[in-house]
Amino acid sequence: MSAQHIREEDLELLALGVIAGEECESFRTHISACAECSRNFAAAQGRVALFALAAPPQSPSSAARDDLLERIRAEKVAAASISAGEMHSENRAVAVPRRTRWWNSVWVPAAAVLAIAMILLWVNNRRLDNQLQGMQNAEQKFEAQEEHEKALVAFFSAQDTEAVTLAPKPLVPKSAWARVKFNSRLGMVCYTGDLPAPPPHMEYQMWIVPMVGNPISAGAFMPASFSNGKMCMAQMPQGVDCKSFAVTIEPMGGMPRPTGPQVLSLAGNAALPFTMGSASSASVKSHAWTGWISDSYCGTKGMSANHKDCAVRCVKEKGASYVFVNSRTKKVYAIQNQGAVIDLDLGTEVTLTGTLNSDGSMKAYSITPKSRM
Protein backbone atom coordinates (compact mmCIF):
# COMPACT_ATOMS: atom_id res chain seq x y z
CA MET A 1 0.00 0.00 0.00
CA SER A 2 2.91 2.34 0.71
CA ALA A 3 4.15 2.00 -2.86
CA GLN A 4 1.00 3.57 -4.30
CA HIS A 5 -1.89 5.78 -3.26
CA ILE A 6 -5.36 4.51 -2.35
CA ARG A 7 -7.88 4.69 -5.19
CA GLU A 8 -10.51 7.41 -4.92
CA GLU A 9 -13.31 4.85 -5.00
CA ASP A 10 -11.88 3.07 -1.96
CA LEU A 11 -11.50 6.35 -0.08
CA GLU A 12 -15.15 7.18 -0.74
CA LEU A 13 -16.27 3.74 0.50
CA LEU A 14 -14.04 4.04 3.56
CA ALA A 15 -15.56 7.42 4.37
CA LEU A 16 -19.04 5.84 4.11
CA GLY A 17 -17.99 3.13 6.60
CA VAL A 18 -18.69 0.15 4.34
CA ILE A 19 -15.07 -1.09 4.42
CA ALA A 20 -14.23 -3.02 7.59
CA GLY A 21 -11.78 -5.53 9.00
CA GLU A 22 -8.15 -5.86 7.93
CA GLU A 23 -8.69 -3.89 4.75
CA CYS A 24 -10.00 -0.94 6.76
CA GLU A 25 -7.03 -1.10 9.14
CA SER A 26 -4.61 -1.30 6.19
CA PHE A 27 -6.18 1.75 4.54
CA ARG A 28 -6.15 3.79 7.75
CA THR A 29 -2.51 2.88 8.43
CA HIS A 30 -1.56 4.10 4.95
CA ILE A 31 -3.61 7.29 5.34
CA SER A 32 -1.86 8.14 8.61
CA ALA A 33 1.51 8.01 6.84
CA CYS A 34 0.57 9.50 3.43
CA ALA A 35 -0.14 13.23 3.26
CA GLU A 36 -1.83 13.06 -0.16
CA CYS A 37 -4.16 10.18 0.77
CA SER A 38 -4.92 11.92 4.08
CA ARG A 39 -6.03 15.05 2.20
CA ASN A 40 -8.10 13.00 -0.25
CA PHE A 41 -9.72 11.04 2.59
CA ALA A 42 -10.65 14.25 4.40
CA ALA A 43 -12.21 15.54 1.19
CA ALA A 44 -14.16 12.27 0.80
CA GLN A 45 -15.46 12.57 4.37
CA GLY A 46 -16.61 16.08 3.59
CA ARG A 47 -18.52 14.91 0.52
CA VAL A 48 -20.17 12.09 2.48
CA ALA A 49 -21.23 14.62 5.11
CA LEU A 50 -22.75 16.82 2.43
CA PHE A 51 -24.64 13.87 0.98
CA ALA A 52 -25.96 12.98 4.44
CA LEU A 53 -27.17 16.54 4.99
CA ALA A 54 -28.73 16.55 1.55
CA ALA A 55 -30.91 13.47 2.29
CA PRO A 56 -34.37 14.52 3.61
CA PRO A 57 -35.21 13.24 7.16
CA GLN A 58 -37.85 10.47 7.37
CA SER A 59 -40.34 10.08 10.27
CA PRO A 60 -41.46 6.49 11.04
CA SER A 61 -45.14 5.65 11.25
CA SER A 62 -46.83 5.25 14.67
CA ALA A 63 -47.31 1.50 14.12
CA ALA A 64 -43.58 1.03 13.41
CA ARG A 65 -42.75 3.03 16.55
CA ASP A 66 -45.08 0.91 18.74
CA ASP A 67 -43.65 -2.31 17.32
CA LEU A 68 -40.08 -1.14 18.03
CA LEU A 69 -40.92 -0.26 21.67
CA GLU A 70 -42.69 -3.62 22.19
CA ARG A 71 -39.61 -5.50 20.97
CA ILE A 72 -37.36 -3.53 23.27
CA ARG A 73 -39.59 -4.37 26.28
CA ALA A 74 -39.59 -8.09 25.34
CA GLU A 75 -35.79 -8.08 25.14
CA LYS A 76 -35.52 -6.51 28.60
CA VAL A 77 -37.91 -9.11 30.15
CA ALA A 78 -35.98 -12.00 28.58
CA ALA A 79 -32.67 -10.62 29.82
CA ALA A 80 -34.01 -10.23 33.38
CA SER A 81 -35.35 -13.81 33.40
CA ILE A 82 -32.00 -15.25 32.32
CA SER A 83 -30.13 -13.22 34.95
CA ALA A 84 -32.45 -14.38 37.76
CA GLY A 85 -32.26 -18.06 36.73
CA GLU A 86 -28.47 -18.33 36.45
CA MET A 87 -26.99 -21.19 38.51
CA HIS A 88 -23.47 -21.22 39.89
CA SER A 89 -21.56 -24.13 41.40
CA GLU A 90 -18.11 -24.49 42.99
CA ASN A 91 -16.66 -26.76 40.26
CA ARG A 92 -18.49 -25.50 37.20
CA ALA A 93 -19.48 -22.21 35.83
CA VAL A 94 -22.40 -22.03 33.47
CA ALA A 95 -21.75 -19.62 30.64
CA VAL A 96 -24.87 -17.93 29.42
CA PRO A 97 -24.43 -16.59 25.93
CA ARG A 98 -25.60 -13.11 25.33
CA ARG A 99 -28.21 -12.63 22.66
CA THR A 100 -27.29 -10.24 20.02
CA ARG A 101 -29.83 -7.54 19.79
CA TRP A 102 -31.57 -7.45 16.49
CA TRP A 103 -30.83 -3.80 15.85
CA ASN A 104 -27.04 -4.36 16.05
CA SER A 105 -27.12 -5.79 12.52
CA VAL A 106 -28.80 -3.23 10.33
CA TRP A 107 -28.80 -3.20 6.56
CA VAL A 108 -27.37 -0.14 4.84
CA PRO A 109 -30.27 2.27 4.38
CA ALA A 110 -31.41 3.16 0.91
CA ALA A 111 -30.09 6.69 1.42
CA ALA A 112 -26.57 5.35 2.04
CA VAL A 113 -26.76 3.19 -1.06
CA LEU A 114 -27.84 6.21 -3.05
CA ALA A 115 -24.98 8.23 -1.57
CA ILE A 116 -22.46 5.54 -2.62
CA ALA A 117 -23.88 5.51 -6.13
CA MET A 118 -23.68 9.30 -6.36
CA ILE A 119 -20.07 9.38 -5.11
CA LEU A 120 -18.96 6.66 -7.51
CA LEU A 121 -20.73 8.46 -10.34
CA TRP A 122 -18.98 11.72 -9.38
CA VAL A 123 -15.57 10.00 -9.28
CA ASN A 124 -16.20 8.38 -12.65
CA ASN A 125 -17.33 11.67 -14.19
CA ARG A 126 -14.24 13.42 -12.92
CA ARG A 127 -12.02 10.70 -14.36
CA LEU A 128 -13.80 11.01 -17.70
CA ASP A 129 -13.38 14.80 -17.60
CA ASN A 130 -9.64 14.40 -16.99
CA GLN A 131 -9.34 11.91 -19.82
CA LEU A 132 -11.28 14.20 -22.14
CA GLN A 133 -9.08 17.17 -21.21
CA GLY A 134 -5.97 15.08 -21.84
CA MET A 135 -7.27 14.02 -25.25
CA GLN A 136 -8.07 17.63 -26.14
CA ASN A 137 -4.57 18.77 -25.11
CA ALA A 138 -3.01 15.96 -27.13
CA GLU A 139 -5.15 16.90 -30.13
CA GLN A 140 -4.08 20.56 -29.88
CA LYS A 141 -0.41 19.55 -29.71
CA PHE A 142 -0.88 17.26 -32.69
CA GLU A 143 -2.57 20.01 -34.71
CA ALA A 144 0.19 22.49 -33.81
CA GLN A 145 2.85 19.96 -34.81
CA GLU A 146 1.03 19.26 -38.06
CA GLU A 147 0.85 22.98 -38.88
CA HIS A 148 4.55 23.34 -38.06
CA GLU A 149 5.48 20.45 -40.34
CA LYS A 150 3.33 21.86 -43.16
CA ALA A 151 5.10 25.22 -42.77
CA LEU A 152 8.49 23.51 -42.93
CA VAL A 153 7.55 21.62 -46.07
CA ALA A 154 6.34 24.84 -47.69
CA PHE A 155 9.51 26.64 -46.58
CA PHE A 156 12.03 24.10 -47.86
CA SER A 157 10.16 23.39 -51.10
CA ALA A 158 9.49 27.04 -52.04
CA GLN A 159 11.45 28.25 -55.07
CA ASP A 160 12.08 31.63 -53.45
CA THR A 161 13.78 30.14 -50.37
CA GLU A 162 17.39 31.29 -50.43
CA ALA A 163 20.53 29.92 -48.76
CA VAL A 164 23.75 31.64 -47.71
CA THR A 165 26.92 30.51 -45.93
CA LEU A 166 28.50 32.47 -43.10
CA ALA A 167 32.29 32.45 -42.75
CA PRO A 168 34.35 32.75 -39.56
CA LYS A 169 35.97 35.89 -38.23
CA PRO A 170 39.38 35.89 -36.46
CA LEU A 171 37.77 35.42 -33.03
CA VAL A 172 36.77 31.80 -33.79
CA PRO A 173 38.60 28.89 -35.47
CA LYS A 174 38.68 28.81 -39.26
CA SER A 175 36.61 25.63 -39.17
CA ALA A 176 33.59 27.51 -37.77
CA TRP A 177 30.67 28.03 -40.15
CA ALA A 178 26.93 28.49 -40.40
CA ARG A 179 24.39 27.80 -43.14
CA VAL A 180 21.30 30.01 -43.28
CA LYS A 181 18.11 29.47 -45.28
CA PHE A 182 15.49 32.19 -45.38
CA ASN A 183 12.27 33.12 -47.14
CA SER A 184 11.15 36.73 -46.85
CA ARG A 185 7.71 36.00 -48.30
CA LEU A 186 6.96 33.32 -45.67
CA GLY A 187 8.78 35.19 -42.91
CA MET A 188 10.90 32.19 -41.92
CA VAL A 189 14.60 31.60 -41.37
CA CYS A 190 16.51 28.52 -40.24
CA TYR A 191 20.18 27.92 -39.65
CA THR A 192 22.70 25.34 -38.54
CA GLY A 193 26.45 25.31 -38.20
CA ASP A 194 29.52 24.51 -36.16
CA LEU A 195 30.93 26.86 -33.52
CA PRO A 196 33.11 26.43 -30.42
CA ALA A 197 31.63 26.94 -26.96
CA PRO A 198 31.24 30.67 -26.19
CA PRO A 199 32.80 32.28 -23.12
CA PRO A 200 31.09 31.67 -19.74
CA HIS A 201 27.72 33.39 -19.30
CA MET A 202 27.64 34.24 -23.01
CA GLU A 203 25.93 32.75 -26.05
CA TYR A 204 25.70 33.30 -29.79
CA GLN A 205 22.99 35.36 -31.45
CA MET A 206 21.98 35.33 -35.13
CA TRP A 207 21.13 38.64 -36.80
CA ILE A 208 19.28 39.48 -39.99
CA VAL A 209 20.75 42.62 -41.57
CA PRO A 210 18.07 44.29 -43.71
CA MET A 211 18.71 46.70 -46.55
CA VAL A 212 16.85 49.36 -44.58
CA GLY A 213 16.54 49.57 -40.83
CA ASN A 214 18.16 48.01 -37.81
CA PRO A 215 19.46 44.44 -37.44
CA ILE A 216 16.74 41.93 -36.52
CA SER A 217 17.38 39.15 -34.04
CA ALA A 218 16.82 35.61 -35.30
CA GLY A 219 17.36 34.09 -31.86
CA ALA A 220 20.12 33.31 -29.39
CA PHE A 221 21.60 29.83 -29.38
CA MET A 222 24.36 27.55 -28.09
CA PRO A 223 26.44 25.18 -30.27
CA ALA A 224 24.62 22.22 -28.69
CA SER A 225 21.48 23.42 -30.52
CA PHE A 226 22.97 21.98 -33.71
CA SER A 227 23.71 18.50 -32.34
CA ASN A 228 22.64 15.53 -34.48
CA GLY A 229 21.90 17.73 -37.47
CA LYS A 230 19.31 19.91 -35.73
CA MET A 231 18.46 23.36 -37.05
CA CYS A 232 17.28 26.52 -35.30
CA MET A 233 14.04 27.98 -36.64
CA ALA A 234 13.00 31.62 -36.24
CA GLN A 235 10.44 34.09 -37.55
CA MET A 236 11.37 37.18 -39.51
CA PRO A 237 9.20 40.09 -40.68
CA GLN A 238 7.48 39.11 -43.90
CA GLY A 239 8.70 41.01 -46.93
CA VAL A 240 11.96 42.23 -45.38
CA ASP A 241 14.74 42.66 -47.92
CA CYS A 242 17.77 40.87 -46.42
CA LYS A 243 21.19 42.33 -47.05
CA SER A 244 23.24 39.95 -44.93
CA PHE A 245 23.38 37.75 -41.83
CA ALA A 246 25.83 37.75 -38.94
CA VAL A 247 26.46 35.99 -35.62
CA THR A 248 27.70 37.84 -32.53
CA ILE A 249 28.59 36.88 -28.96
CA GLU A 250 26.03 38.27 -26.52
CA PRO A 251 25.11 37.85 -22.82
CA MET A 252 22.91 34.88 -21.92
CA GLY A 253 19.33 35.44 -23.01
CA GLY A 254 20.28 37.53 -26.03
CA MET A 255 20.14 41.25 -26.64
CA PRO A 256 17.59 43.46 -28.43
CA ARG A 257 20.41 44.85 -30.57
CA PRO A 258 23.96 43.70 -31.38
CA THR A 259 26.53 44.62 -28.73
CA GLY A 260 29.21 41.93 -28.94
CA PRO A 261 31.91 41.04 -31.46
CA GLN A 262 31.01 39.27 -34.68
CA VAL A 263 32.19 35.71 -35.09
CA LEU A 264 30.43 34.84 -38.39
CA SER A 265 29.27 36.95 -41.31
CA LEU A 266 28.34 36.52 -44.94
CA ALA A 267 31.22 34.89 -46.82
CA GLY A 268 33.34 37.47 -48.60
CA ASN A 269 31.99 40.41 -46.55
CA ALA A 270 33.90 42.37 -43.96
CA ALA A 271 32.51 42.64 -40.48
CA LEU A 272 29.34 44.70 -40.60
CA PRO A 273 29.25 47.72 -38.25
CA PHE A 274 25.94 47.27 -36.39
CA THR A 275 25.17 50.94 -35.83
CA MET A 276 21.50 51.27 -34.99
CA GLY A 277 19.11 53.55 -36.78
CA SER A 278 20.36 53.82 -40.34
CA ALA A 279 21.05 51.45 -43.20
CA SER A 280 23.82 53.75 -44.39
CA SER A 281 25.82 52.84 -41.27
CA ALA A 282 27.43 49.99 -43.19
CA SER A 283 29.33 52.61 -45.13
CA VAL A 284 30.84 54.22 -42.00
CA LYS A 285 34.59 53.95 -42.29
CA SER A 286 36.14 51.90 -39.52
CA HIS A 287 39.71 51.92 -38.22
CA ALA A 288 41.90 49.39 -36.42
CA TRP A 289 43.94 50.21 -33.31
CA THR A 290 46.40 48.08 -31.35
CA GLY A 291 46.24 48.24 -27.59
CA TRP A 292 44.97 46.69 -24.36
CA ILE A 293 41.55 46.29 -22.77
CA SER A 294 41.74 47.75 -19.26
CA ASP A 295 39.17 49.16 -16.82
CA SER A 296 38.25 52.77 -16.09
CA TYR A 297 39.77 52.61 -12.59
CA CYS A 298 43.20 51.33 -13.62
CA GLY A 299 43.59 52.90 -17.08
CA THR A 300 47.14 52.45 -18.40
CA LYS A 301 48.00 50.15 -15.49
CA GLY A 302 45.95 47.53 -17.32
CA MET A 303 48.53 47.18 -20.11
CA SER A 304 49.75 43.90 -18.67
CA ALA A 305 49.00 40.20 -18.90
CA ASN A 306 48.80 40.15 -15.10
CA HIS A 307 45.99 42.69 -15.02
CA LYS A 308 43.19 40.42 -16.29
CA ASP A 309 41.82 39.37 -12.88
CA CYS A 310 41.97 42.93 -11.59
CA ALA A 311 40.01 44.25 -14.58
CA VAL A 312 37.33 41.60 -14.16
CA ARG A 313 36.91 42.43 -10.46
CA CYS A 314 36.82 46.18 -11.06
CA VAL A 315 34.13 45.88 -13.72
CA LYS A 316 31.97 43.12 -12.25
CA GLU A 317 32.30 43.98 -8.56
CA LYS A 318 33.25 47.67 -8.26
CA GLY A 319 31.25 49.31 -11.05
CA ALA A 320 34.07 50.20 -13.40
CA SER A 321 33.73 49.95 -17.19
CA TYR A 322 36.04 48.52 -19.85
CA VAL A 323 38.31 50.94 -21.69
CA PHE A 324 40.78 50.68 -24.57
CA VAL A 325 44.39 51.82 -24.05
CA ASN A 326 46.31 52.61 -27.24
CA SER A 327 49.68 50.80 -27.13
CA ARG A 328 51.49 53.61 -29.04
CA THR A 329 50.01 56.76 -27.50
CA LYS A 330 48.93 55.34 -24.12
CA LYS A 331 45.69 57.23 -24.56
CA VAL A 332 42.61 55.76 -22.81
CA TYR A 333 39.31 55.52 -24.70
CA ALA A 334 35.92 54.66 -23.25
CA ILE A 335 34.21 51.79 -25.08
CA GLN A 336 30.63 52.62 -26.04
CA ASN A 337 29.35 49.04 -26.42
CA GLN A 338 30.62 47.26 -23.31
CA GLY A 339 29.16 43.95 -24.51
CA ALA A 340 31.80 43.80 -27.23
CA VAL A 341 34.40 42.91 -24.58
CA ILE A 342 34.74 39.31 -23.44
CA ASP A 343 37.11 37.69 -20.96
CA LEU A 344 39.34 36.40 -23.77
CA ASP A 345 40.15 40.00 -24.69
CA LEU A 346 41.74 40.71 -21.29
CA GLY A 347 45.37 40.22 -20.33
CA THR A 348 46.64 40.33 -23.90
CA GLU A 349 47.31 42.93 -26.58
CA VAL A 350 44.40 43.20 -29.00
CA THR A 351 43.38 44.78 -32.27
CA LEU A 352 40.18 46.79 -31.92
CA THR A 353 38.28 47.52 -35.11
CA GLY A 354 35.63 50.22 -34.85
CA THR A 355 34.86 53.89 -35.09
CA LEU A 356 35.76 56.93 -33.01
CA ASN A 357 32.69 58.81 -31.76
CA SER A 358 32.40 62.58 -31.51
CA ASP A 359 32.61 62.40 -27.71
CA GLY A 360 35.99 60.65 -27.89
CA SER A 361 34.68 57.16 -27.08
CA MET A 362 35.06 54.12 -29.33
CA LYS A 363 32.45 51.82 -30.79
CA ALA A 364 34.01 48.37 -31.20
CA TYR A 365 32.96 46.26 -34.17
CA SER A 366 35.43 43.53 -33.33
CA ILE A 367 38.17 42.88 -30.78
CA THR A 368 40.79 40.32 -31.77
CA PRO A 369 43.58 39.17 -29.42
CA LYS A 370 47.00 39.32 -31.08
CA SER A 371 47.56 35.66 -30.15
CA ARG A 372 44.74 34.66 -32.52
CA MET A 373 45.84 36.69 -35.49
RALIN-V417854 format. One record per residue. RES is the residue in three letters. PHI is phi in radians with two decimals (* if undefined). OMEGA is omega in whole degrees, 0 to 359 (999 if undefined). Layout:
[[RES;PHI;OMEGA] [RES;PHI;OMEGA]]
//
This chain:
[[MET;*;181] [SER;-1.23;183] [ALA;-1.35;181] [GLN;-2.56;182] [HIS;-1.42;179] [ILE;-1.28;179] [ARG;-1.10;181] [GLU;-1.08;180] [GLU;-1.06;181] [ASP;-1.19;177] [LEU;-1.12;178] [GLU;-1.12;180] [LEU;-1.18;178] [LEU;-1.15;178] [ALA;-1.14;178] [LEU;-1.34;179] [GLY;1.48;181] [VAL;-1.68;174] [ILE;-1.83;184] [ALA;-2.34;174] [GLY;1.27;184] [GLU;-1.10;180] [GLU;-1.10;178] [CYS;-1.11;180] [GLU;-1.10;180] [SER;-1.09;179] [PHE;-1.08;183] [ARG;-1.17;176] [THR;-1.12;179] [HIS;-1.14;182] [ILE;-1.10;181] [SER;-1.16;182] [ALA;-1.89;184] [CYS;-2.05;183] [ALA;-1.12;182] [GLU;-1.15;179] [CYS;-1.15;178] [SER;-1.12;177] [ARG;-1.13;181] [ASN;-1.16;179] [PHE;-1.19;177] [ALA;-1.09;177] [ALA;-1.13;178] [ALA;-1.11;178] [GLN;-1.08;178] [GLY;-1.13;178] [ARG;-1.15;179] [VAL;-1.09;179] [ALA;-1.11;178] [LEU;-1.14;177] [PHE;-1.10;181] [ALA;-1.13;178] [LEU;-1.21;181] [ALA;-1.32;181] [ALA;-1.28;181] [PRO;-1.22;179] [PRO;-1.15;181] [GLN;-2.08;178] [SER;-1.76;181] [PRO;-1.23;178] [SER;-1.24;180] [SER;-1.14;180] [ALA;-1.15;179] [ALA;-1.14;179] [ARG;-1.15;180] [ASP;-1.09;180] [ASP;-1.12;180] [LEU;-1.11;180] [LEU;-1.14;179] [GLU;-1.11;179] [ARG;-1.15;178] [ILE;-1.11;178] [ARG;-1.10;180] [ALA;-1.11;179] [GLU;-1.11;180] [LYS;-1.11;179] [VAL;-1.09;180] [ALA;-1.11;180] [ALA;-1.16;179] [ALA;-1.17;180] [SER;-1.13;181] [ILE;-1.14;181] [SER;-1.16;181] [ALA;-1.25;185] [GLY;-1.66;181] [GLU;-1.24;180] [MET;-1.96;179] [HIS;-2.18;177] [SER;-2.30;182] [GLU;-1.23;185] [ASN;-1.73;188] [ARG;-2.55;175] [ALA;-1.92;181] [VAL;-1.60;179] [ALA;-1.55;179] [VAL;-1.79;182] [PRO;-1.19;177] [ARG;-1.42;177] [ARG;-1.46;178] [THR;-1.33;181] [ARG;-1.15;188] [TRP;-1.16;182] [TRP;-1.50;176] [ASN;-1.30;177] [SER;-1.99;184] [VAL;-2.03;176] [TRP;-1.18;178] [VAL;-1.07;181] [PRO;-1.09;180] [ALA;-1.08;179] [ALA;-1.13;179] [ALA;-1.17;178] [VAL;-1.08;178] [LEU;-1.13;179] [ALA;-1.10;178] [ILE;-1.05;181] [ALA;-1.08;181] [MET;-1.17;180] [ILE;-1.14;179] [LEU;-1.09;178] [LEU;-1.15;179] [TRP;-1.14;179] [VAL;-1.08;181] [ASN;-1.14;179] [ASN;-1.12;180] [ARG;-1.16;178] [ARG;-1.09;179] [LEU;-1.13;177] [ASP;-1.07;179] [ASN;-1.12;179] [GLN;-1.12;179] [LEU;-1.12;179] [GLN;-1.11;178] [GLY;-1.10;178] [MET;-1.14;179] [GLN;-1.15;178] [ASN;-1.10;179] [ALA;-1.12;179] [GLU;-1.14;179] [GLN;-1.13;177] [LYS;-1.11;179] [PHE;-1.12;180] [GLU;-1.12;178] [ALA;-1.13;178] [GLN;-1.14;179] [GLU;-1.12;179] [GLU;-1.11;179] [HIS;-1.12;180] [GLU;-1.18;177] [LYS;-1.10;179] [ALA;-1.13;178] [LEU;-1.14;179] [VAL;-1.07;179] [ALA;-1.12;181] [PHE;-1.16;184] [PHE;-1.30;182] [SER;-1.62;182] [ALA;-1.19;182] [GLN;-1.24;181] [ASP;-1.65;173] [THR;-1.35;184] [GLU;-1.90;180] [ALA;-2.35;177] [VAL;-2.36;179] [THR;-2.02;178] [LEU;-1.73;183] [ALA;-1.84;184] [PRO;-1.32;171] [LYS;-1.76;186] [PRO;-1.03;184] [LEU;-1.23;182] [VAL;-2.12;179] [PRO;-1.03;181] [LYS;-1.16;180] [SER;-1.40;181] [ALA;-1.22;181] [TRP;-2.84;173] [ALA;-2.65;178] [ARG;-2.06;184] [VAL;-2.07;171] [LYS;-2.05;182] [PHE;-2.57;178] [ASN;-2.47;183] [SER;-1.13;181] [ARG;-1.14;181] [LEU;-1.49;181] [GLY;1.20;181] [MET;-2.27;176] [VAL;-2.54;175] [CYS;-2.40;183] [TYR;-2.69;175] [THR;-2.55;181] [GLY;3.02;182] [ASP;-2.50;181] [LEU;-2.41;175] [PRO;-1.27;177] [ALA;-1.09;179] [PRO;-1.30;177] [PRO;-1.06;180] [PRO;-0.98;178] [HIS;1.13;178] [MET;-2.23;174] [GLU;-2.61;180] [TYR;-1.55;177] [GLN;-2.42;179] [MET;-1.55;181] [TRP;-2.20;171] [ILE;-1.69;180] [VAL;-1.79;181] [PRO;-1.42;176] [MET;-1.10;181] [VAL;-2.29;177] [GLY;1.86;185] [ASN;-1.51;175] [PRO;-1.00;182] [ILE;-2.01;180] [SER;-1.23;174] [ALA;-1.94;174] [GLY;1.89;174] [ALA;-1.64;185] [PHE;-2.71;173] [MET;-2.01;180] [PRO;-0.97;180] [ALA;-1.11;179] [SER;-1.10;183] [PHE;-1.73;182] [SER;-1.14;178] [ASN;0.99;175] [GLY;1.33;180] [LYS;-1.24;178] [MET;-2.21;175] [CYS;-1.62;178] [MET;-1.90;179] [ALA;-2.61;176] [GLN;-1.69;175] [MET;-2.37;180] [PRO;-1.00;180] [GLN;-1.14;177] [GLY;1.50;181] [VAL;-1.20;181] [ASP;-1.62;186] [CYS;-1.36;175] [LYS;-1.67;182] [SER;-2.86;175] [PHE;-2.35;178] [ALA;-2.69;177] [VAL;-2.13;178] [THR;-2.13;173] [ILE;-1.69;184] [GLU;-2.29;175] [PRO;-1.07;180] [MET;-0.95;182] [GLY;1.69;178] [GLY;1.44;181] [MET;-2.21;178] [PRO;-1.24;177] [ARG;-2.54;181] [PRO;-1.14;177] [THR;-2.28;185] [GLY;-1.70;181] [PRO;-1.24;177] [GLN;-1.40;176] [VAL;-2.02;176] [LEU;-2.44;173] [SER;-2.64;183] [LEU;-0.99;183] [ALA;-0.94;178] [GLY;1.58;180] [ASN;-1.76;172] [ALA;-1.29;178] [ALA;-1.03;183] [LEU;-1.51;177] [PRO;-1.29;185] [PHE;-1.45;175] [THR;-1.42;186] [MET;-1.37;167] [GLY;1.83;182] [SER;-2.70;179] [ALA;-1.24;181] [SER;-1.31;182] [SER;-1.10;179] [ALA;-1.13;181] [SER;-1.61;179] [VAL;-1.12;183] [LYS;-1.35;180] [SER;-1.81;179] [HIS;-2.24;178] [ALA;-2.12;178] [TRP;-2.15;176] [THR;-1.85;181] [GLY;-3.10;183] [TRP;-2.24;172] [ILE;-1.60;179] [SER;-2.11;176] [ASP;-2.15;187] [SER;-1.17;178] [TYR;-1.39;187] [CYS;-1.65;178] [GLY;1.01;184] [THR;-1.19;177] [LYS;-1.14;181] [GLY;-1.42;180] [MET;-1.43;183] [SER;-2.76;178] [ALA;-1.18;181] [ASN;-1.48;186] [HIS;-1.61;186] [LYS;-0.99;183] [ASP;-1.10;179] [CYS;-1.12;180] [ALA;-1.11;180] [VAL;-1.09;181] [ARG;-1.15;181] [CYS;-1.08;182] [VAL;-1.36;188] [LYS;-1.49;183] [GLU;-2.04;187] [LYS;-1.98;175] [GLY;1.49;176] [ALA;-1.33;177] [SER;-2.22;179] [TYR;-1.26;177] [VAL;-2.35;177] [PHE;-1.93;178] [VAL;-1.96;180] [ASN;-1.18;182] [SER;-1.10;185] [ARG;-1.47;186] [THR;-1.69;184] [LYS;1.11;179] [LYS;-1.39;183] [VAL;-1.80;180] [TYR;-2.08;172] [ALA;-1.23;178] [ILE;-1.79;185] [GLN;-1.12;183] [ASN;-1.76;184] [GLN;-1.05;181] [GLY;-1.17;179] [ALA;-1.28;182] [VAL;-1.64;175] [ILE;-2.15;184] [ASP;-1.03;181] [LEU;-1.17;181] [ASP;-1.45;186] [LEU;-1.64;176] [GLY;1.32;179] [THR;-2.68;176] [GLU;-1.25;185] [VAL;-2.28;170] [THR;-1.94;180] [LEU;-1.78;176] [THR;-1.84;181] [GLY;-3.14;181] [THR;-2.24;178] [LEU;-1.73;182] [ASN;-1.39;182] [SER;-1.14;181] [ASP;-1.54;177] [GLY;1.60;178] [SER;-1.51;179] [MET;-1.97;169] [LYS;-1.90;185] [ALA;-1.55;173] [TYR;-1.57;176] [SER;-2.75;176] [ILE;-2.23;185] [THR;-2.13;176] [PRO;-1.07;182] [LYS;-1.07;182] [SER;-1.19;181] [ARG;-1.76;183] [MET;-1.55;999]]
//
